[in-house]
Amino acid sequence: MSRESIAIQRLQPGLFIELPLSWSEHPFLMGRFKIKDDEQINIIRQLGLKQVWYFPDKSDALPKPESTQPEVAPAAPSAEDMQTQWDKKKEMTETLRRRRREIQAVEHQYNDTIGQVKNLMGQMGSAPVQAMNEATKVVGAIVATLSADKEVLVQLMNTNNLDDTMYFHVLNVSVLSLLVAKELGMTDKEQLMILGLAALLHDIGQVKLPSILLRKATPLSKPEAELFQRHVRYAAEMITQHAHMKLTVKPLLLTLIAQHHVFLDGSGYPAEMTPEKMHPLSKILALVNYYDKLCNHNDPQQSLTPHEALSLMFSKQASKFDKIALQALVKMLGIYPPGTVVQLSDESYAIVIYLNRKELLKPGVLIYAENIPKADAVIIDLSEQTELTIRKSVRPAQLTKDVYEYLSPRERISYFFALKKDNPPNG
């Protein structure tokens, strides 16, 4: 996007400009915008600038011609107009602080839950009863929260931890499976508990596999693939062996775990688990497990962006999945799922961090701005803005080093959730 410097005297409505000031030095929402009216021009004139950056390709008008005549001093904006503009900026600043606090609260809850998952997985071999009880508590807390009659906000977690991959994966699959079930209108708490437990425990059999096999980033050989597929049987065996130790294991739990790699087009495994035998909840689990693996490949370079993963599943692999469950996943995660890097209509870059369920094309985004410190990055709800829209999704590899480090695209895509507050503050 080409730009050129023009004198303040040449400003007029329709010009797309950038102010050479930090975010705190001007009263506008963003430092780069299209001028709407003479009032904005008058406010810009009061900032003490002699020149601004002008973007011809994004403008609807041309700058005023250069004049050799002395300029007639324009009417200064009223004190009331200037104060109103600064008040809007102050309100935006407060909104940003509130959003950061809310995001941090969800991340704190997520980190606590990840810690619980790590502990219970470590206890499955030595203290299975305690581990199963802990797993039930974790899933029970999620089910109880999602059962509340409130809108759920799906949020991207700030983690790039590529260690302990299984813990992040199983929690992700558990959360997303229950969110899809909620999207489908499922309310039976016993069924939801079984689905959540199956998702949390579906890969527990992998503890019996060599770690080098689990971390291998290149395609598995046929013998390696056959060994890896045994984790499905191992998981069922581990849970069944513990059933006599005061554990109540529902048969449906074992069914879901046995079917989490089965697909409706006949692919997947184990071979004896044909699509006709799939339980409706297994279809959700298999769908979400597949999505998470696309986003979180062992080799991060082969991971798809959330937007790419959903597009692939919906356009080219739909025969693998239950149509209604796939539609629910897309609706729940949106057109641009959290974690997707996007380019906005003003050609700035941003990363989607939360969704707006009622306006899927207008999520909450964190915007790159070179004159704003990363710690104070602007988080904008696009549903509240009329001037900014998403132009396209972008692969992180296409970003410059500065933009990449600022937005910090997640090598690991992890989601958690929060309930929308009844009466959120304005903004």
Helices and strands as residue ranges (DSSP letters): E 4-7, G 8-10, E 16-18, G 23-25, E 32-34, H 38-45, E 51-54, G 56-58, H 79-123, H 128-146, E 152-156, H 165-183, H 189-201, G 204-208, H 211-214, H 222-241, H 251-258, G 275-277, H 280-295, G 300-302, H 306-315, G 318-320, H 323-333, E 341-344, E 349-354, E 364-367, G 374-376, E 379-381, G 382-384, E 390-394, G 396-398, H 401-407, E 415-419
